[in-house]
Amino acid sequence: MTIIRKLTVLLLVAALILTAACGKKEEKPQSGQETPVAEAEKNGDIIVMYTSDVHCGITQGFGYAGLEHIRENYEKQGYETILVDCGDSIQGETIGTITKGEDIIDLMNKMKYDVAAPGNHEFDYGADYFIELTKKADFPYVCCNLTKNGENVFEPYTIKEVQGVKIAFVGIITPQTVTSSTPAYFQDENGNFIYDFKQGNSFGDLYESVQNAVDAARAQGANYVYALSHVGKEAFYELSYEDIIRNTSGIDVFFDGHSHDYELAAVQNADGEDVERVAVGSKLSGIGISKISAENGIEESTSITWNNSICAAEVFGIENDISKAIDDKMASLEEELGRVVAKTNYNLTINDPVVVDDEGNPVRMVRRAETNMADFCTDAILQQSGADIALLNGGGIRADIRKGDISYNDILSVFPFNNQMCVIEATGQQILDALEWGAQAAPEETGGFLQVAGMTYEIDISVPSGCKRDENNMQAGIEGERRVKNVMIGGEPLDPDKTYTVAGIEYVLMNNGDGLTAFDGAKVVKKQAKLDSQLLIDYITDELGGEIGDAYADPHGQGRITVTGQ
């Protein structure tokens, strides 16, 4: 039985300094040459390394340069290495936004990734676009439960043969992708879903797809099977990694992402055998490691973590071909990104200003409660649109802005998705239904939690959510008592029969983002009115005179959303 344990940062430090302490000094390459890696006699063992939810954080956590350094150290010790990714790599930071993920694919090619599985945010630039982008990858993408018009988009699995050992990698993506990316991307021009994530039959179709891929890989001679999963474990979503393991057999190790956690667990599969699940957080704060011994098979599957705010590559002064490639990429963006567009007298935050989790990371609040950053963003939409109210999903607000100068890069970090503003006409009842859907998981977080401007509302979390979902995880009605109460618009009680103008982004109001269908059929007053990052800049300059002041001093916001029943 393989033992799961979490390695300490001290072991990571030892790995990072191993070459400097024990090896000879590396020869400096001439310009344009690859950095030479010392040859070592292979010991017959294999190290499978995995990343997930990098979200363009290439200079955060370990950093890509630190990841490459660790891989090189394993190679110098005689191990063969395989590097794989579990999705959400090409979106989340400015470099992804400006290049639509292409620069990240270039860097992954440079690092010689062997296999990758798609995550839900790989599709944020468009499903068809991402599929075309994968053709630029020097490595295969695999996914067993994604089809378009009934045909597999990617191969369900691939097999890598190393040291005479055949290792299969099966890709799995969460069906939640339909709503956590943009639903319209998975539909045809008539609104029919042409992409499918095998969520039917209470996820039975997904389990069957996974099992078929595993069985096919075994039949092809795979000695070991690794799942490259982007499923995770969400508090409010019906499917978790545990469900997949319990309803399948034949998987040896379950590399997992999506929920940004670090949970290491052993879960029994359909045959009663333990399957190891490994998770690595996000932004390269963790790296998964699985050792396959020539004599004993899979000996250990675990993770190493680096939660320091300074990148490990910077701390240890790591310079290699990857650090140089990153420097080149960033230099080409630096001039535009560094342009100062405004200033703020206060920190604008998406996190709790005080509380941290057990790992020492900030606790994200914007997906479950009001923050001053959310107030700022919705105020910008309201002012720029001229609507009665503004609504914005908390999951679309991605970063803090620290006190001081605000650069273009800061703005893009807040809104990295290139969403367009729109305005619709909606009834008070539609607004109520939308708020109820957004409040379904409170006090737990959900990306569809609605931040607001021009209005206030309360959430009574003592009332169980009555929100219903269809087979595509879309909003399908509300039953029983409602959690959302005392909704006020412009200081007056909301009228369910009245028509209001509602501003937001197309993802939420027009494209069923986060599964929200309350506004289906609403009249569109404006569409593609302005890019989200540009409206923030225009709000600061046009309305605030280039300076964010006292109105946003309180990190908890201005009291627009009240949570009761705790």
Beta strands, then each sheet from edge to edge (+ up, - down):
strand 1: 46-51
strand 2: 80-85
strand 3: 115-116
strand 4: 147-148
strand 5: 151-152
strand 6: 157-162
strand 7: 165-173
strand 8: 195-196
strand 9: 224-230
strand 10: 253-256
strand 11: 265-268
strand 12: 274-279
strand 13: 286-293
strand 14: 297-305
strand 15: 340-344
strand 16: 351-356
strand 17: 362-364
strand 18: 389-393
strand 19: 404-407
strand 20: 421-427
strand 21: 450-453
strand 22: 455-460
strand 23: 467-469
strand 24: 475-478
strand 25: 484-489
strand 26: 492-493
strand 27: 499-505
strand 28: 523-526
strand 29: 547-548
strand 30: 561-564
sheet 1: 3+ 2+ 1+ 13- 14+
sheet 2: 5+ 4- 8+
sheet 3: 6+ 7- 9- 10- 12- 11+
sheet 4: 19+ 15- 29-
sheet 5: 16+ 17-
sheet 6: 21+ 18- 27- 20+ 28-
sheet 7: 26+ 25- 22+ 30+
sheet 8: 23+ 24-
end
